[in-house]
Amino acid sequence: MSEDLCGELTRLTCDLVRIESIADRPELLAEVIDYVASYLADIPGIFVERSECDGKPAIVATLHPTRSPALMINGHVDVVVARPAQFVPELRDGRIYGRGSQDMKGSVAVMLRLLSDLAARPERPDVGFQFVADEEIGGALGTRRLLEEGWRCGFMLCLEPTDLGVLYEHKGGMWIDLRLPGVTAHGSRPWAGVNPVYPMTVGLAEIARRFPVPSPDEWRSTVSPTVIQVGGGSSNQIPSSATLTFDCRFVAEDSAEAISAAIQDCFPGAEVLVSRSGVALRTDPEHPTVQRLAGVVAARTGAPARFYREHFSTDARFYTQIDIPAVCLGPIGAGLHSDVEWVDIESLATLYQVITDFIG
């Protein structure tokens, strides 16, 4: 691998990791987008549009004056919370350690270098680059907003971490808040109140029956209770209500409406509120463009491209929702959202070369 390429990708990734760009720090989300904007400002003749919605900034850069390039490459610069030390990047054994190194500031570094190199070509390809800052909280104010504002493409390539595999399908996501009402009474006189804990336990047992926890290799919808709150803290009082939050991940064959209805059936009389919902990603792995990408991956890695499905969500889903093919392809690493996150530097260079070959 070129020392120049690996060196710049390392420098860019480390610069980005140092910025604590988490959802509740809008000034740091602005700072990380400022960093991207500063890099783009040194690239002559490109077309840059910066926008913001509710404190979530975004930048789109294209090589031609269009809102619908043939290829759109997408990356997010926001990260989840971490220990302070994780925002101090560390280089060790050919890896960059730090929050967001794999998810996905390393990929954003690849995007920046790639944009600069493509812009220097005598004949520029028709490629656009989206840099968004709210993927970790759902993408509504970033990629989805840009789509609603008219940004389109022929094919979407989202550089989420995939260990250089081709992610062609992932589940939809939905978060449901549920409230079971009760009637307070003294704990010694339970007949004088209505205790919501009992219907809660019955409903949870029914949820477990309808949506049993699958093995990692099973591809089906899941409904996981994640937050349970009961009572106001008094140990001698029948609680006035019980509230639950469910994290729901559904396959393309199911729907958000069907999952929500099933939860309501398990808790008759409960108030059910869908707080957030996102569609599934599904692109035909036999699509000619996907197969061409897989061929490039195989040529660069020396092994057949790995096609796979994932349980979490990405911003790529917004494009398949309107029938634009989209897949994810990203670098090798580990520790997403954990206390130890890293990305392999050589794989960043490989990702750069795969995309360069793919563009042609």
C-alpha contacts under 8 A as a table, 3 or more apart, distances in Angstrom:
res1	aa1	res2	aa2	distance
1	M	5	L	7.52
1	M	6	C	7.14
1	M	346	E	7.17
1	M	349	A	6.96
2	S	5	L	5.20
2	S	6	C	6.24
3	E	6	C	5.18
3	E	7	G	5.70
4	D	7	G	5.08
4	D	8	E	6.17
5	L	8	E	5.39
5	L	9	L	6.15
5	L	349	A	6.66
6	C	9	L	5.16
6	C	10	T	6.01
6	C	345	I	6.65
6	C	346	E	6.88
6	C	348	L	7.64
6	C	349	A	6.03
7	G	10	T	5.18
7	G	11	R	6.20
8	E	11	R	4.99
8	E	12	L	6.02
8	E	113	R	7.89
9	L	12	L	5.22
9	L	13	T	5.99
9	L	106	G	7.25
9	L	109	A	5.60
9	L	110	V	6.38
9	L	113	R	7.45
9	L	345	I	7.70
9	L	348	L	7.21
9	L	349	A	7.52
10	T	13	T	5.19
10	T	14	C	6.10
10	T	96	I	7.48
10	T	106	G	7.88
10	T	345	I	6.82
11	R	14	C	5.25
11	R	15	D	6.16
12	L	15	D	5.13
12	L	16	L	6.25
12	L	106	G	7.81
12	L	109	A	5.40
13	T	16	L	5.19
13	T	17	V	6.11
13	T	101	S	6.62
13	T	105	K	5.74
13	T	106	G	5.00
13	T	108	V	7.66
13	T	109	A	5.55
14	C	17	V	5.04
14	C	18	R	6.32
14	C	89	P	5.66
14	C	96	I	7.60
14	C	101	S	7.76
15	D	18	R	5.45
15	D	19	I	7.22
16	L	19	I	5.58
16	L	32	V	6.77
16	L	35	Y	7.91
16	L	77	V	7.99
16	L	105	K	6.27
17	V	20	E	7.17
17	V	87	F	5.72
17	V	88	V	7.17
17	V	89	P	6.40
17	V	98	G	6.43
17	V	99	R	6.24
17	V	100	G	6.11
17	V	101	S	6.36
17	V	105	K	6.76
18	R	87	F	4.85
18	R	88	V	5.71
18	R	89	P	6.76
19	I	28	L	6.62
19	I	31	E	7.46
19	I	32	V	6.37
19	I	87	F	6.89
20	E	25	R	7.85
20	E	28	L	6.25
20	E	29	L	7.95
20	E	79	V	7.69
20	E	87	F	6.48
21	S	25	R	6.51
21	S	26	P	7.76
21	S	28	L	5.04
21	S	29	L	4.86
21	S	31	E	7.96
21	S	32	V	6.71
21	S	77	V	7.09
21	S	78	D	5.13
21	S	79	V	5.95
22	I	25	R	5.62
22	I	26	P	7.79
22	I	28	L	7.42
22	I	29	L	6.92
22	I	78	D	5.61
22	I	79	V	5.24
22	I	80	V	5.71
22	I	81	V	6.17
23	A	26	P	6.78
23	A	29	L	7.53
23	A	78	D	6.92
23	A	79	V	7.55
23	A	80	V	7.51
23	A	134	D	6.97
23	A	136	E	7.89
23	A	137	I	7.40
25	R	28	L	5.43
25	R	29	L	6.41
26	P	29	L	4.92
26	P	30	A	6.15
26	P	55	G	5.72
26	P	56	K	7.02
27	E	30	A	5.09
27	E	31	E	6.23
28	L	31	E	4.64
28	L	32	V	6.17
29	L	32	V	5.33
29	L	33	I	6.34
29	L	56	K	7.04
29	L	57	P	7.10
29	L	77	V	7.80
29	L	78	D	6.86
29	L	133	A	6.58
30	A	33	I	5.16
30	A	34	D	5.97
30	A	56	K	7.81
30	A	57	P	6.46
31	E	34	D	4.85
31	E	35	Y	6.28
32	V	35	Y	5.03
32	V	36	V	6.55
32	V	77	V	6.96
33	I	36	V	5.02
33	I	37	A	6.10
33	I	57	P	6.93
33	I	58	A	7.00
33	I	59	I	7.37
33	I	77	V	7.63
33	I	131	F	7.80
33	I	133	A	7.96
34	D	37	A	4.90
34	D	38	S	6.02
35	Y	38	S	5.12
35	Y	39	Y	6.40
36	V	39	Y	5.24
36	V	40	L	6.26
36	V	112	L	7.70
37	A	40	L	5.04
37	A	41	A	6.06
37	A	59	I	7.64
38	S	41	A	5.09
38	S	42	D	7.03
39	Y	42	D	5.74
39	Y	43	I	7.38
39	Y	112	L	7.45
40	L	43	I	5.33
40	L	112	L	7.64
40	L	116	S	7.84
41	A	44	P	7.37
43	I	46	I	6.68
43	I	116	S	6.08
43	I	119	A	7.25
44	P	119	A	7.68
45	G	63	L	7.70
45	G	119	A	7.66
46	I	61	A	6.83
46	I	62	T	6.11
46	I	63	L	5.14
46	I	64	H	6.95
46	I	119	A	7.10
47	F	61	A	5.47
47	F	62	T	5.21
47	F	63	L	6.27
47	F	64	H	6.66
47	F	65	P	6.24
48	V	59	I	6.97
48	V	60	V	5.77
48	V	61	A	4.38
48	V	62	T	6.61
49	E	59	I	5.72
49	E	60	V	5.32
49	E	61	A	6.43
50	R	57	P	7.39
50	R	58	A	5.82
50	R	59	I	4.42
50	R	60	V	6.53
51	S	57	P	5.76
51	S	58	A	5.45
51	S	59	I	6.43
52	E	55	G	6.28
52	E	56	K	5.45
52	E	57	P	4.06
52	E	58	A	6.02
53	C	56	K	5.30
53	C	57	P	6.46
53	C	141	L	6.07
53	C	142	G	8.00
54	D	141	L	7.55
56	K	132	V	7.88
56	K	133	A	5.80
56	K	134	D	6.38
56	K	141	L	6.41
56	K	142	G	7.01
57	P	132	V	6.67
57	P	133	A	6.05
57	P	142	G	7.38
58	A	130	Q	7.43
58	A	131	F	5.61
58	A	132	V	4.58
58	A	133	A	6.28
58	A	142	G	6.35
59	I	130	Q	5.99
59	I	131	F	5.18
59	I	132	V	6.67
60	V	128	G	7.07
60	V	129	F	5.55
60	V	130	Q	4.54
60	V	131	F	6.26
61	A	128	G	5.71
61	A	129	F	5.16
61	A	130	Q	6.66
62	T	65	P	6.83
62	T	66	T	7.12
62	T	69	P	7.54
62	T	126	D	7.69
62	T	127	V	6.06
62	T	128	G	4.21
62	T	129	F	6.24
63	L	119	A	6.47
63	L	124	R	6.57
63	L	125	P	7.13
63	L	126	D	6.33
63	L	127	V	6.13
63	L	128	G	6.58
64	H	69	P	7.93
64	H	124	R	7.96
64	H	126	D	6.54
64	H	127	V	7.84
66	T	69	P	6.24
67	R	150	G	7.03
67	R	151	W	5.12
67	R	152	R	6.26
67	R	153	C	7.77
68	S	151	W	5.96
68	S	152	R	4.48
68	S	153	C	4.55
68	S	154	G	7.39
69	P	72	M	6.36
69	P	126	D	5.37
69	P	127	V	5.39
69	P	128	G	5.83
69	P	152	R	7.08
69	P	153	C	4.96
69	P	154	G	6.74
70	A	126	D	5.57
70	A	127	V	6.10
70	A	128	G	7.99
70	A	153	C	5.27
70	A	154	G	4.58
70	A	155	F	6.34
71	L	126	D	6.65
71	L	127	V	4.86
71	L	128	G	6.26
71	L	153	C	5.79
71	L	154	G	5.78
71	L	155	F	5.00
71	L	156	M	5.98
71	L	157	L	7.36
72	M	127	V	5.81
72	M	128	G	4.64
72	M	129	F	5.71
72	M	130	Q	7.23
72	M	153	C	5.91
72	M	154	G	7.70
72	M	155	F	6.34
72	M	156	M	4.93
72	M	157	L	6.17
73	I	111	M	7.71
73	I	127	V	7.55
73	I	128	G	6.15
73	I	129	F	4.83
73	I	130	Q	6.19
73	I	156	M	6.07
73	I	157	L	4.85
73	I	158	C	5.76
73	I	159	L	7.22
74	N	129	F	5.90
74	N	130	Q	4.71
74	N	131	F	6.29
74	N	132	V	7.87
74	N	156	M	7.38
74	N	157	L	6.27
74	N	158	C	4.68
74	N	159	L	6.29
75	G	104	M	7.05
75	G	107	S	6.93
75	G	108	V	5.82
75	G	111	M	7.88
75	G	129	F	7.95
75	G	130	Q	6.20
75	G	131	F	5.23
75	G	132	V	6.45
75	G	158	C	6.26
75	G	159	L	5.87
75	G	160	E	7.17
76	H	104	M	6.50
76	H	105	K	7.44
76	H	108	V	7.24
76	H	131	F	5.54
76	H	132	V	4.69
76	H	133	A	5.49
76	H	134	D	7.16
76	H	135	E	6.16
77	V	104	M	6.81
77	V	105	K	6.07
77	V	108	V	7.24
77	V	131	F	6.83
77	V	132	V	6.20
77	V	133	A	5.25
77	V	134	D	7.94
78	D	100	G	7.95
78	D	132	V	7.61
78	D	133	A	4.81
78	D	134	D	6.00
78	D	135	E	6.88
78	D	136	E	6.66
79	V	99	R	7.12
79	V	100	G	5.74
79	V	103	D	7.27
79	V	104	M	7.93
79	V	136	E	6.47
80	V	99	R	7.82
80	V	100	G	7.91
80	V	136	E	6.76
80	V	337	H	6.47
81	V	337	H	7.99
82	A	86	Q	6.25
82	A	87	F	7.72
82	A	99	R	6.66
82	A	337	H	7.96
82	A	338	S	7.98
82	A	339	D	7.05
83	R	86	Q	5.50
83	R	87	F	7.53
83	R	339	D	7.42
84	P	87	F	5.67
84	P	88	V	7.49
85	A	88	V	5.41
86	Q	89	P	6.67
86	Q	97	Y	7.57
86	Q	98	G	4.62
86	Q	99	R	5.25
86	Q	339	D	7.69
86	Q	340	V	7.87
87	F	98	G	5.79
87	F	99	R	5.91
88	V	98	G	6.51
89	P	96	I	6.53
89	P	97	Y	5.56
89	P	98	G	4.91
89	P	99	R	7.97
90	E	96	I	5.73
90	E	97	Y	5.05
90	E	98	G	6.73
91	L	94	G	6.89
91	L	95	R	5.70
91	L	96	I	4.81
91	L	97	Y	6.33
92	R	95	R	5.32
92	R	96	I	6.62
92	R	97	Y	7.54
94	G	344	D	6.19
94	G	345	I	5.86
94	G	346	E	7.32
95	R	342	W	6.26
95	R	343	V	5.52
95	R	344	D	4.57
95	R	345	I	5.47
96	I	101	S	6.46
96	I	342	W	5.39
96	I	343	V	5.40
96	I	344	D	6.60
96	I	345	I	6.76
97	Y	101	S	6.40
97	Y	340	V	7.17
97	Y	341	E	5.71
97	Y	342	W	4.23
97	Y	343	V	6.70
98	G	101	S	5.46
98	G	340	V	7.15
98	G	341	E	5.60
98	G	342	W	6.11
99	R	102	Q	7.87
99	R	103	D	7.77
99	R	337	H	7.71
99	R	340	V	7.88
99	R	341	E	5.99
99	R	342	W	7.80
100	G	103	D	4.54
100	G	104	M	5.28
100	G	105	K	5.45
100	G	106	G	7.57
100	G	336	L	7.91
100	G	341	E	7.31
101	S	104	M	5.93
101	S	105	K	5.28
101	S	106	G	5.28
101	S	341	E	6.75
101	S	342	W	5.66
101	S	343	V	5.60
102	Q	105	K	6.37
102	Q	106	G	5.71
102	Q	107	S	7.32
102	Q	161	P	6.12
102	Q	331	P	6.95
102	Q	332	I	7.51
102	Q	333	G	5.93
102	Q	334	A	7.19
102	Q	336	L	7.19
102	Q	341	E	6.95
102	Q	342	W	5.87
102	Q	343	V	4.81
103	D	106	G	7.39
103	D	107	S	7.85
103	D	160	E	6.56
103	D	161	P	6.12
103	D	336	L	6.49
104	M	107	S	5.37
104	M	108	V	6.49
104	M	159	L	7.55
104	M	160	E	6.22
104	M	161	P	6.78
105	K	108	V	4.81
105	K	109	A	6.19
106	G	109	A	5.10
106	G	110	V	6.51
106	G	331	P	7.81
106	G	343	V	7.18
106	G	348	L	6.77
107	S	110	V	4.93
107	S	111	M	6.28
107	S	159	L	5.92
107	S	160	E	7.36
107	S	161	P	7.98
107	S	330	G	6.73
107	S	331	P	7.12
107	S	348	L	6.98
108	V	111	M	4.88
108	V	112	L	6.28
108	V	131	F	7.76
108	V	159	L	7.97
109	A	112	L	5.20
109	A	113	R	6.39
110	V	113	R	5.37
110	V	114	L	5.94
110	V	348	L	6.69
110	V	349	A	7.63
110	V	351	L	7.50
110	V	352	Y	5.78
111	M	114	L	5.06
111	M	115	L	5.98
111	M	129	F	7.35
111	M	352	Y	7.87
112	L	115	L	5.21
112	L	116	S	6.35
113	R	116	S	5.18
113	R	117	D	6.26
114	L	117	D	5.16
114	L	118	L	6.04
114	L	352	Y	6.77
114	L	356	T	7.52
115	L	118	L	5.24
115	L	119	A	6.07
115	L	129	F	7.77
116	S	119	A	5.28
116	S	120	A	6.53
117	D	120	A	5.23
117	D	121	R	6.96
118	L	121	R	5.48
118	L	124	R	6.22
118	L	125	P	7.19
119	A	124	R	6.08
120	A	124	R	7.64
121	R	124	R	5.51
125	P	359	I	7.35
130	Q	143	T	7.85
132	V	135	E	7.08
132	V	142	G	5.25
132	V	143	T	6.54
133	A	139	G	7.99
133	A	142	G	6.37
134	D	137	I	5.55
134	D	138	G	6.54
134	D	139	G	5.10
134	D	140	A	7.45
134	D	141	L	6.53
134	D	142	G	5.85
135	E	138	G	5.18
135	E	139	G	4.25
135	E	140	A	7.91
135	E	142	G	7.12
135	E	143	T	7.79
135	E	314	T	7.26
135	E	315	D	6.55
136	E	139	G	7.04
138	G	278	G	7.63
138	G	315	D	7.83
139	G	142	G	5.13
139	G	143	T	5.65
139	G	144	R	6.06
139	G	315	D	6.24
140	A	143	T	6.65
140	A	144	R	5.01
140	A	145	R	6.00
141	L	144	R	6.39
141	L	145	R	5.21
141	L	146	L	7.96
142	G	145	R	5.29
142	G	146	L	6.18
143	T	146	L	5.16
143	T	147	L	6.24
143	T	315	D	6.40
143	T	318	F	7.43
144	R	147	L	5.04
144	R	148	E	6.23
144	R	315	D	7.70
144	R	318	F	6.11
145	R	148	E	4.99
145	R	149	E	6.14
146	L	149	E	4.97
146	L	150	G	6.58
146	L	151	W	5.72
147	L	150	G	5.35
147	L	151	W	4.87
147	L	152	R	6.52
147	L	318	F	7.76
147	L	319	Y	7.91
148	E	151	W	7.24
153	C	156	M	6.70
153	C	324	I	7.40
154	G	324	I	6.56
154	G	325	P	7.51
155	F	324	I	6.25
155	F	325	P	5.43
155	F	326	A	5.91
156	M	316	A	7.08
156	M	319	Y	7.18
156	M	324	I	7.29
156	M	325	P	6.35
156	M	326	A	4.46
156	M	327	V	6.65
157	L	316	A	7.58
157	L	326	A	5.80
157	L	327	V	5.50
157	L	328	C	5.79
157	L	329	L	7.05
158	C	315	D	7.50
158	C	316	A	6.03
158	C	326	A	7.36
158	C	327	V	6.24
158	C	328	C	4.59
158	C	329	L	6.37
158	C	330	G	7.91
159	L	328	C	5.56
159	L	329	L	5.01
159	L	330	G	4.72
159	L	331	P	7.98
160	E	314	T	7.61
160	E	328	C	5.75
160	E	329	L	6.03
160	E	330	G	5.08
160	E	331	P	7.85
161	P	164	L	7.61
161	P	328	C	7.75
161	P	329	L	6.57
161	P	330	G	4.17
161	P	331	P	5.32
161	P	332	I	6.80
161	P	333	G	7.47
162	T	165	G	5.20
162	T	166	V	6.94
162	T	167	L	6.88
162	T	328	C	7.07
162	T	329	L	5.56
162	T	330	G	4.78
162	T	331	P	6.10
162	T	332	I	6.72
163	D	329	L	7.75
163	D	330	G	6.04
163	D	331	P	4.99
163	D	332	I	3.88
163	D	333	G	6.56
164	L	297	V	7.51
164	L	305	A	7.86
164	L	306	R	7.89
164	L	329	L	5.77
164	L	330	G	5.30
164	L	331	P	5.44
164	L	332	I	6.32
164	L	347	S	7.81
164	L	351	L	7.27
165	G	305	A	6.05
165	G	306	R	4.79
165	G	307	F	6.03
165	G	308	Y	7.18
165	G	329	L	6.12
165	G	330	G	7.39
166	V	294	A	7.19
166	V	305	A	6.89
166	V	306	R	6.01
166	V	307	F	4.89
166	V	308	Y	6.38
166	V	327	V	6.69
166	V	328	C	6.00
166	V	329	L	5.41
167	L	170	H	7.64
167	L	307	F	6.07
167	L	308	Y	5.23
167	L	309	R	5.77
167	L	310	E	7.16
167	L	327	V	5.63
167	L	328	C	4.99
167	L	329	L	6.54
168	Y	281	L	7.19
168	Y	282	R	6.08
168	Y	283	T	5.35
168	Y	284	D	7.09
168	Y	285	P	6.27
168	Y	307	F	6.97
168	Y	308	Y	6.50
168	Y	309	R	6.26
168	Y	326	A	7.34
168	Y	327	V	4.98
168	Y	328	C	6.79
169	E	280	A	7.44
169	E	281	L	4.93
169	E	282	R	4.47
169	E	283	T	6.29
169	E	308	Y	7.20
169	E	309	R	4.84
169	E	310	E	6.57
169	E	327	V	7.66
170	H	251	V	7.46
170	H	280	A	5.82
170	H	281	L	5.03
170	H	282	R	6.77
170	H	309	R	5.42
170	H	310	E	4.69
170	H	311	H	5.63
170	H	312	F	6.39
170	H	313	S	6.13
170	H	314	T	7.98
171	K	221	S	7.93
171	K	249	R	5.76
171	K	250	F	5.22
171	K	251	V	4.93
171	K	252	A	6.86
171	K	279	V	7.50
171	K	280	A	4.68
171	K	281	L	6.47
171	K	310	E	6.84
171	K	311	H	5.40
171	K	312	F	6.26
171	K	313	S	6.27
172	G	249	R	5.50
172	G	250	F	5.10
172	G	251	V	6.39
172	G	252	A	7.38
172	G	277	S	7.70
172	G	278	G	5.42
172	G	279	V	4.43
172	G	280	A	3.69
172	G	281	L	7.06
172	G	312	F	7.77
172	G	313	S	6.44
173	G	247	D	7.44
173	G	248	C	5.68
173	G	249	R	4.62
173	G	250	F	6.40
173	G	277	S	5.65
173	G	278	G	5.02
173	G	279	V	6.57
173	G	280	A	7.29
173	G	312	F	7.64
173	G	313	S	6.78
174	M	247	D	6.23
174	M	248	C	5.01
174	M	249	R	6.46
174	M	256	A	6.94
174	M	274	V	7.21
174	M	275	S	7.68
174	M	276	R	5.58
174	M	277	S	4.09
174	M	278	G	6.13
175	W	245	T	6.97
175	W	246	F	5.63
175	W	247	D	4.93
175	W	248	C	6.00
175	W	274	V	6.01
175	W	275	S	5.65
175	W	276	R	5.30
175	W	277	S	6.37
176	I	245	T	5.57
176	I	246	F	5.14
176	I	247	D	6.86
176	I	248	C	7.71
176	I	260	S	7.75
176	I	272	V	6.89
176	I	273	L	5.65
176	I	274	V	4.47
176	I	275	S	5.67
176	I	276	R	7.35
177	D	243	T	7.17
177	D	244	L	5.83
177	D	245	T	4.55
177	D	246	F	6.59
177	D	272	V	6.02
177	D	273	L	5.17
177	D	274	V	6.31
177	D	275	S	6.61
178	L	243	T	5.54
178	L	244	L	5.15
178	L	245	T	6.25
178	L	270	A	6.54
178	L	271	E	5.57
178	L	272	V	4.58
178	L	273	L	6.24
179	R	241	S	6.81
179	R	242	A	5.81
179	R	243	T	4.41
179	R	244	L	6.52
179	R	270	A	5.54
179	R	271	E	5.08
179	R	272	V	6.65
180	L	196	P	5.94
180	L	199	P	7.95
180	L	200	M	7.27
180	L	241	S	5.51
180	L	242	A	5.14
180	L	243	T	6.23
180	L	267	F	7.86
180	L	269	G	7.19
180	L	270	A	4.74
180	L	271	E	6.61
181	P	196	P	6.15
181	P	240	S	6.30
181	P	241	S	4.45
181	P	242	A	6.64
181	P	270	A	7.00
182	G	193	G	7.33
182	G	194	V	4.90
182	G	195	N	5.38
182	G	196	P	4.99
182	G	239	P	6.40
182	G	240	S	4.43
182	G	241	S	4.75
182	G	242	A	7.58
183	V	193	G	4.78
183	V	194	V	4.58
183	V	195	N	6.62
183	V	238	I	7.15
183	V	239	P	6.84
183	V	240	S	4.94
183	V	241	S	7.49
184	T	193	G	5.29
184	T	194	V	6.77
184	T	195	N	7.60
184	T	237	Q	6.58
184	T	238	I	4.85
184	T	239	P	5.36
184	T	240	S	4.91
185	A	189	R	6.62
185	A	190	P	6.49
185	A	192	A	5.82
185	A	193	G	4.86
185	A	194	V	7.89
185	A	237	Q	5.81
185	A	238	I	5.09
185	A	239	P	7.72
186	H	189	R	5.34
186	H	190	P	6.73
186	H	192	A	7.76
186	H	193	G	7.94
186	H	236	N	6.14
186	H	237	Q	4.85
186	H	238	I	6.14
187	G	190	P	5.75
187	G	235	S	7.69
187	G	236	N	4.52
187	G	237	Q	4.58
187	G	238	I	5.46
188	S	236	N	7.30
189	R	192	A	5.69
189	R	193	G	7.62
190	P	193	G	5.55
190	P	194	V	7.37
190	P	195	N	7.60
190	P	238	I	6.85
191	W	194	V	7.41
193	G	238	I	6.66
194	V	238	I	7.33
194	V	240	S	7.92
195	N	198	Y	6.41
195	N	238	I	5.88
195	N	239	P	6.31
195	N	240	S	7.47
195	N	241	S	7.82
196	P	199	P	5.74
196	P	200	M	6.16
196	P	239	P	7.12
196	P	240	S	7.47
196	P	241	S	5.89
196	P	242	A	5.89
197	V	200	M	4.91
197	V	201	T	6.19
197	V	230	V	7.61
197	V	242	A	6.67
198	Y	201	T	5.31
198	Y	202	V	6.37
199	P	202	V	4.98
199	P	203	G	5.96
199	P	267	F	7.08
200	M	203	G	5.13
200	M	204	L	6.14
200	M	242	A	7.40
200	M	267	F	7.23
201	T	204	L	5.08
201	T	205	A	6.20
202	V	205	A	5.22
202	V	206	E	6.39
202	V	266	C	7.97
203	G	206	E	5.05
203	G	207	I	6.18
203	G	266	C	4.84
203	G	267	F	5.26
204	L	207	I	4.94
204	L	208	A	6.19
204	L	266	C	7.58
205	A	208	A	5.10
205	A	209	R	6.31
206	E	209	R	4.96
206	E	210	R	6.17
206	E	266	C	5.99
207	I	210	R	5.18
207	I	211	F	5.70
207	I	212	P	7.65
207	I	223	V	7.38
207	I	263	I	7.16
207	I	266	C	6.55
208	A	211	F	5.21
208	A	212	P	4.97
208	A	213	V	7.52
209	R	212	P	5.68
211	F	221	S	7.27
211	F	222	T	5.78
211	F	223	V	6.15
212	P	222	T	7.47
213	V	222	T	6.92
214	P	217	D	7.81
214	P	218	E	5.83
214	P	219	W	7.98
214	P	220	R	7.57
214	P	222	T	7.79
215	S	218	E	5.43
219	W	251	V	7.34
220	R	250	F	6.78
220	R	251	V	5.86
221	S	248	C	7.42
221	S	249	R	5.51
221	S	250	F	4.14
221	S	251	V	5.50
221	S	254	D	7.50
222	T	248	C	5.66
222	T	249	R	5.25
222	T	250	F	6.37
223	V	246	F	6.31
223	V	247	D	5.87
223	V	248	C	4.44
223	V	249	R	6.59
224	S	246	F	5.34
224	S	247	D	5.13
224	S	248	C	6.25
225	P	228	I	7.50
225	P	244	L	6.86
225	P	245	T	5.81
225	P	246	F	4.40
225	P	247	D	6.35
226	T	244	L	7.51
226	T	245	T	5.69
226	T	246	F	5.69
226	T	247	D	6.53
227	V	243	T	7.98
227	V	244	L	5.52
227	V	245	T	4.99
227	V	246	F	7.28
228	I	242	A	7.36
228	I	243	T	5.82
228	I	244	L	4.57
228	I	245	T	6.64
229	Q	242	A	5.80
229	Q	243	T	5.25
229	Q	244	L	6.49
230	V	239	P	6.48
230	V	241	S	6.39
230	V	242	A	4.56
230	V	243	T	6.54
231	G	234	S	7.10
231	G	237	Q	7.81
231	G	238	I	7.36
231	G	239	P	4.30
231	G	240	S	6.40
231	G	241	S	6.53
231	G	242	A	6.88
232	G	239	P	6.94
234	S	237	Q	5.68
239	P	242	A	7.36
248	C	259	I	7.82
249	R	311	H	7.14
249	R	312	F	7.69
250	F	254	D	6.12
250	F	255	S	6.86
250	F	256	A	7.36
250	F	259	I	7.87
250	F	280	A	7.43
251	V	254	D	5.62
251	V	255	S	7.68
251	V	280	A	6.77
252	A	255	S	6.99
252	A	280	A	5.99
252	A	281	L	7.81
252	A	282	R	7.38
254	D	258	A	6.69
254	D	259	I	7.46
255	S	258	A	5.24
255	S	259	I	6.37
256	A	259	I	5.23
256	A	260	S	6.10
256	A	277	S	7.46
257	E	260	S	5.14
257	E	261	A	6.12
258	A	261	A	5.13
258	A	262	A	6.21
259	I	262	A	5.12
259	I	263	I	6.37
260	S	263	I	5.23
260	S	264	Q	6.32
260	S	274	V	7.82
261	A	264	Q	5.04
261	A	265	D	6.25
262	A	265	D	5.06
262	A	266	C	6.46
263	I	266	C	5.13
263	I	267	F	6.52
264	Q	267	F	5.20
264	Q	268	P	6.07
264	Q	270	A	7.09
264	Q	272	V	6.80
265	D	268	P	5.68
267	F	270	A	5.64
274	V	277	S	7.14
279	V	317	R	6.41
279	V	318	F	7.51
279	V	321	Q	7.20
280	A	313	S	7.39
280	A	317	R	5.88
280	A	321	Q	7.96
281	L	313	S	7.80
281	L	316	A	6.77
281	L	317	R	4.39
281	L	318	F	7.88
281	L	320	T	6.16
281	L	321	Q	7.53
282	R	317	R	7.55
282	R	320	T	6.54
283	T	287	H	7.64
283	T	320	T	6.86
283	T	325	P	5.67
283	T	326	A	6.25
283	T	327	V	6.92
284	D	287	H	5.38
284	D	325	P	7.96
285	P	290	V	6.09
285	P	291	Q	6.94
285	P	307	F	7.54
286	E	290	V	6.67
286	E	291	Q	6.06
287	H	290	V	5.26
287	H	291	Q	6.17
288	P	291	Q	5.06
288	P	292	R	6.13
289	T	292	R	5.01
289	T	293	L	6.24
290	V	293	L	5.07
290	V	294	A	6.20
290	V	327	V	7.69
291	Q	294	A	4.95
291	Q	295	G	6.20
292	R	295	G	5.06
292	R	296	V	6.45
292	R	358	F	7.50
293	L	296	V	5.16
293	L	297	V	6.31
293	L	358	F	6.08
294	A	297	V	5.03
294	A	298	A	6.17
294	A	304	P	7.61
294	A	305	A	5.33
295	G	298	A	5.10
295	G	299	A	6.19
295	G	304	P	7.72
295	G	305	A	7.22
296	V	299	A	5.07
296	V	300	R	6.22
296	V	354	V	6.04
296	V	357	D	6.67
296	V	358	F	6.30
297	V	300	R	5.26
297	V	301	T	5.98
297	V	303	A	7.98
297	V	304	P	7.55
297	V	305	A	5.90
297	V	354	V	5.96
298	A	301	T	5.27
298	A	302	G	5.37
298	A	303	A	5.01
298	A	304	P	4.80
298	A	305	A	5.31
299	A	302	G	5.50
299	A	303	A	7.35
300	R	350	T	7.16
300	R	353	Q	7.70
300	R	354	V	6.54
301	T	350	T	7.86
310	E	313	S	7.75
313	S	317	R	7.57
314	T	317	R	6.23
315	D	318	F	5.91
315	D	319	Y	7.99
316	A	319	Y	5.77
316	A	320	T	6.98
316	A	326	A	5.84
316	A	327	V	6.60
316	A	328	C	7.16
317	R	320	T	5.31
317	R	321	Q	6.15
317	R	326	A	7.51
318	F	321	Q	5.26
318	F	322	I	7.16
319	Y	322	I	5.52
319	Y	323	D	6.52
319	Y	324	I	5.15
319	Y	325	P	6.82
319	Y	326	A	6.47
320	T	323	D	4.66
320	T	324	I	4.89
320	T	325	P	5.50
320	T	326	A	6.11
321	Q	324	I	7.38
330	G	351	L	6.63
331	P	343	V	6.97
331	P	344	D	7.10
331	P	347	S	5.32
331	P	348	L	5.59
331	P	351	L	6.31
332	I	343	V	5.91
332	I	344	D	5.56
332	I	347	S	5.77
332	I	348	L	7.74
333	G	341	E	7.50
333	G	342	W	5.39
333	G	343	V	4.16
333	G	344	D	5.64
334	A	340	V	7.92
334	A	341	E	5.68
334	A	342	W	5.64
334	A	343	V	6.77
335	G	338	S	5.07
335	G	339	D	7.11
335	G	340	V	5.36
335	G	341	E	4.06
335	G	342	W	6.47
336	L	340	V	7.98
336	L	341	E	5.82
337	H	341	E	7.26
338	S	341	E	6.23
343	V	347	S	7.91
343	V	348	L	7.97
344	D	347	S	5.39
344	D	348	L	6.72
345	I	348	L	5.22
345	I	349	A	6.78
346	E	349	A	5.17
346	E	350	T	6.26
347	S	350	T	4.75
347	S	351	L	5.99
348	L	351	L	5.04
348	L	352	Y	6.26
349	A	352	Y	5.01
349	A	353	Q	6.26
350	T	353	Q	5.06
350	T	354	V	6.05
351	L	354	V	5.07
351	L	355	I	6.25
352	Y	355	I	5.40
352	Y	356	T	6.16
353	Q	356	T	4.94
353	Q	357	D	6.09
354	V	357	D	5.22
354	V	358	F	6.04
355	I	358	F	4.83
355	I	359	I	6.09
356	T	359	I	5.27
356	T	360	G	6.22
357	D	360	G	4.91
